[in-house]
Amino acid sequence: MSVLSTNDTRLPVGVWGLDRVHSTVGFSVKFMAVSTFRSRFDDFGASLTVEEDGSARLAGTVRSSSIAVSDPEFAAHLAAPDFFDSEHYPELRFESTEVRREGVLVELDGLLTIKGRTLPVAAAGTVIDAHEDPFGSMRMCLELETRIDRRQFGLQWNKPLPKGGFALGDEVIVGARPKRVALSGVDALTAAERRVAELAARGMRNRDIAETLFITPKTVETHLGHAYAKLDIQTRSQLTGALGAPLQLPA
């Protein structure tokens, strides 16, 4: 059962290591103008340090040659100078310069380094506060996403399409989140989708949900649409049965 506090402005204090078994770092980019290519990195690490005064620092690295693709020729091309040039730039790095929290939402400013180029980026996501697992360890959940223009980092490769446009989009969505195997059902929901769906199941209107979670009504609509599809339902009244135990709000 989840507990939501809308007044939290600090992350849980401590040094938090990444659970690589249950986490994923992935990306998506438009491909051939009609589809989206999605993949992940298999070799990565990160740590989050939160001090008693609430200040926080997130740092992470990714091995550029560890992209999960099944075609050896494609993998070699991604590691070549057209893309990541893994021989000369084996690592992607991120280090936050500021971390802000408002309720369940988290925003980060930081520096991202790809192919030796370091540029400022902004990321946003959600947090679930620390809970003890069955083995006595404390766990928290942090989901983050950012959008970058790959050309700014030297990933310039492209090919024109016969009827206009290009084979590969310039905007890349990069995200770090818990690993989810399920494609449907409650386990397939992101943390943000579940929070929105649970509040809607309690009878809250979209505008009220938006104010509670500090997001826009349009974002609420988007999360609900994704939740309906994953839960295989069509109406708001079906949410309670599909989600199971409801979210409990503090008094």
C-alpha positions as CSV (number, residue, x, y, z in Angstrom):
1,M,0.0,0.0,0.0
2,S,1.4,3.4,-1.0
3,V,1.4,6.5,1.2
4,L,1.5,9.8,-0.6
5,S,2.6,13.0,1.2
6,T,2.2,16.1,-0.9
7,N,4.3,18.3,1.5
8,D,7.6,16.5,1.2
9,T,10.4,18.7,-0.2
10,R,13.4,16.5,0.7
11,L,14.6,13.1,-0.4
12,P,15.3,10.4,2.1
13,V,18.7,11.0,3.8
14,G,21.5,8.6,3.1
15,V,23.8,7.3,0.4
16,W,21.6,5.2,-2.0
17,G,23.2,2.8,-4.4
18,L,21.6,1.5,-7.6
19,D,20.0,-1.9,-7.7
20,R,21.1,-2.9,-11.2
21,V,19.1,-6.1,-11.2
22,H,15.8,-4.2,-10.9
23,S,16.7,-1.0,-12.8
24,T,17.1,0.0,-16.4
25,V,18.6,2.9,-18.3
26,G,17.1,3.3,-21.7
27,F,16.4,5.6,-24.6
28,S,14.0,6.1,-27.5
29,V,14.3,8.0,-30.8
30,K,12.1,8.4,-33.9
31,F,13.1,6.0,-36.7
32,M,12.3,6.2,-40.4
33,A,9.7,8.8,-39.6
34,V,7.0,6.2,-38.7
35,S,8.2,4.3,-35.7
36,T,10.2,4.6,-32.5
37,F,13.5,2.8,-31.8
38,R,13.8,1.8,-28.1
39,S,16.8,0.2,-26.4
40,R,18.7,0.2,-23.2
41,F,22.2,0.1,-21.8
42,D,23.2,-3.1,-19.9
43,D,26.3,-1.7,-18.1
44,F,25.6,1.3,-15.8
45,G,25.9,2.5,-12.3
46,A,24.6,5.4,-10.1
47,S,24.5,6.7,-6.6
48,L,22.4,9.3,-4.8
49,T,23.7,11.1,-1.8
50,V,21.3,13.1,0.4
51,E,22.6,15.1,3.3
52,E,20.9,16.0,6.5
53,D,20.3,19.5,5.3
54,G,18.3,18.1,2.3
55,S,21.0,18.8,-0.3
56,A,21.3,16.0,-2.8
57,R,23.7,14.8,-5.5
58,L,23.1,12.2,-8.1
59,A,25.9,10.8,-10.2
60,G,25.8,8.1,-12.8
61,T,27.8,6.4,-15.6
62,V,27.0,4.2,-18.6
63,R,29.3,2.1,-20.8
64,S,28.6,3.4,-24.3
65,S,29.3,0.0,-25.9
66,S,26.7,-1.8,-23.8
67,I,23.6,-1.0,-25.8
68,A,21.3,-4.0,-26.0
69,V,20.8,-4.8,-29.7
70,S,20.6,-8.3,-31.2
71,D,22.3,-7.5,-34.5
72,P,26.1,-7.6,-34.3
73,E,26.6,-5.3,-37.3
74,F,24.1,-2.8,-35.8
75,A,25.9,-2.9,-32.4
76,A,29.2,-2.3,-34.2
77,H,27.8,0.7,-36.0
78,L,26.5,2.2,-32.7
79,A,30.0,1.8,-31.2
80,A,31.6,3.4,-34.2
81,P,32.5,7.1,-34.7
82,D,29.1,7.7,-36.4
83,F,27.5,7.3,-33.0
84,F,29.2,6.7,-29.6
85,D,32.8,6.1,-30.8
86,S,33.2,3.7,-27.8
87,E,36.9,3.1,-28.4
88,H,37.7,6.8,-27.6
89,Y,34.7,7.6,-25.4
90,P,33.8,4.5,-23.5
91,E,31.6,6.2,-20.9
92,L,28.6,8.5,-20.7
93,R,28.5,10.5,-17.4
94,F,25.9,12.5,-15.6
95,E,26.3,14.6,-12.4
96,S,23.6,16.7,-10.9
97,T,24.1,20.3,-10.0
98,E,20.8,20.8,-8.2
99,V,18.0,18.5,-7.1
100,R,14.5,19.7,-6.2
101,R,11.5,17.9,-4.8
102,E,7.9,18.9,-4.5
103,G,5.7,16.1,-3.2
104,V,6.1,13.1,-5.5
105,L,7.8,15.1,-8.2
106,V,11.6,15.5,-8.6
107,E,13.5,17.9,-10.9
108,L,17.2,17.8,-11.5
109,D,19.6,20.1,-13.2
110,G,23.0,18.6,-14.2
111,L,25.8,18.0,-16.6
112,L,25.7,15.2,-19.2
113,T,28.8,14.1,-20.9
114,I,28.7,12.1,-24.2
115,K,31.6,11.7,-26.6
116,G,33.7,14.2,-24.5
117,R,31.1,17.0,-24.8
118,T,29.6,18.2,-21.5
119,L,26.3,20.1,-21.6
120,P,23.7,21.2,-19.1
121,V,20.4,19.1,-19.1
122,A,17.3,19.1,-17.0
123,A,15.5,15.9,-15.9
124,A,12.2,15.3,-14.2
125,G,10.5,12.4,-12.7
126,T,8.9,10.9,-9.6
127,V,10.0,9.5,-6.2
128,I,8.7,6.8,-3.9
129,D,10.0,7.2,-0.3
130,A,12.0,4.6,1.4
131,H,10.5,1.3,2.5
132,E,12.1,-1.8,4.1
133,D,12.1,-4.9,1.9
134,P,11.6,-8.5,3.2
135,F,15.4,-8.8,3.7
136,G,15.9,-5.8,5.9
137,S,17.2,-3.4,3.3
138,M,15.8,0.0,2.7
139,R,14.7,0.8,-0.8
140,M,13.4,3.9,-2.5
141,C,12.3,4.4,-6.1
142,L,13.4,7.2,-8.4
143,E,12.3,7.6,-12.0
144,L,13.8,10.2,-14.2
145,E,13.6,11.3,-17.8
146,T,15.2,13.9,-20.0
147,R,15.2,14.9,-23.6
148,I,18.4,15.8,-25.5
149,D,19.4,16.8,-29.1
150,R,21.9,14.1,-30.0
151,R,23.6,16.3,-32.5
152,Q,24.8,18.6,-29.7
153,F,26.8,15.6,-28.4
154,G,28.4,14.7,-31.7
155,L,26.0,12.0,-32.7
156,Q,25.5,13.3,-36.2
157,W,24.7,10.3,-38.4
158,N,21.6,10.4,-40.6
159,K,20.3,9.5,-44.0
160,P,17.6,11.4,-46.0
161,L,14.4,9.6,-46.9
162,P,13.3,9.4,-50.6
163,K,10.1,11.5,-49.9
164,G,11.6,13.9,-47.4
165,G,12.7,13.8,-43.8
166,F,15.4,11.7,-42.3
167,A,15.9,8.2,-41.1
168,L,16.7,9.2,-37.5
169,G,15.2,11.8,-35.3
170,D,17.3,14.3,-33.5
171,E,15.5,14.3,-30.2
172,V,16.3,11.4,-27.9
173,I,14.4,10.6,-24.7
174,V,16.6,9.2,-22.0
175,G,15.2,7.6,-18.9
176,A,16.2,5.7,-15.7
177,R,13.6,3.7,-13.9
178,P,12.8,0.4,-12.2
179,K,12.9,-2.6,-14.5
180,R,9.4,-3.7,-15.6
181,V,8.9,-7.0,-17.3
182,A,5.1,-6.8,-17.5
183,L,3.6,-5.1,-20.5
184,S,0.1,-5.0,-19.1
185,G,-1.6,-5.0,-15.7
186,V,-0.8,-3.1,-12.5
187,D,2.9,-4.1,-12.6
188,A,3.3,-2.4,-16.0
189,L,2.3,1.0,-14.6
190,T,5.0,3.6,-14.0
191,A,5.1,5.3,-10.6
192,A,3.5,8.4,-12.1
193,E,0.7,6.5,-13.9
194,R,-0.2,4.5,-10.7
195,R,-0.3,7.6,-8.5
196,V,-2.6,9.4,-11.0
197,A,-4.8,6.3,-11.5
198,E,-5.1,5.7,-7.7
199,L,-6.2,9.3,-7.1
200,A,-8.7,9.1,-9.9
201,A,-10.0,5.8,-8.4
202,R,-10.7,7.8,-5.2
203,G,-13.0,10.1,-7.1
204,M,-10.7,13.0,-7.6
205,R,-11.2,15.2,-10.7
206,N,-8.3,15.7,-13.1
207,R,-7.9,19.3,-12.0
208,D,-7.7,18.2,-8.4
209,I,-5.2,15.5,-9.2
210,A,-3.0,18.0,-11.1
211,E,-3.0,20.4,-8.2
212,T,-2.2,17.6,-5.7
213,L,0.7,16.2,-7.7
214,F,1.9,19.6,-9.1
215,I,1.4,18.6,-12.7
216,T,-0.8,19.9,-15.5
217,P,-4.3,18.5,-16.3
218,K,-3.0,17.5,-19.7
219,T,-0.3,15.3,-18.0
220,V,-3.1,13.8,-15.9
221,E,-5.0,12.9,-19.0
222,T,-1.9,11.3,-20.6
223,H,-1.1,9.2,-17.5
224,L,-4.8,8.0,-17.3
225,G,-4.8,7.1,-21.0
226,H,-1.7,5.0,-20.5
227,A,-3.1,3.4,-17.4
228,Y,-6.4,2.5,-19.1
229,A,-4.6,0.8,-21.9
230,K,-2.3,-1.2,-19.6
231,L,-5.1,-2.2,-17.3
232,D,-7.4,-3.0,-20.3
233,I,-10.3,-0.8,-19.0
234,Q,-12.3,1.9,-20.6
235,T,-13.8,3.9,-17.8
236,R,-12.8,5.6,-14.5
237,S,-15.3,3.5,-12.6
238,Q,-13.2,0.4,-13.4
239,L,-10.0,1.7,-11.9
240,T,-10.7,0.5,-8.3
241,G,-11.2,-3.1,-9.3
242,A,-8.2,-3.0,-11.7
243,L,-5.8,-1.5,-9.2
244,G,-6.6,-3.5,-6.1
245,A,-5.6,-1.8,-2.8
246,P,-6.2,2.0,-3.0
247,L,-3.8,4.7,-2.2
248,Q,-4.0,6.0,1.4
249,L,-3.6,9.8,1.9
250,P,-2.4,11.2,5.2
251,A,-5.0,13.0,7.3
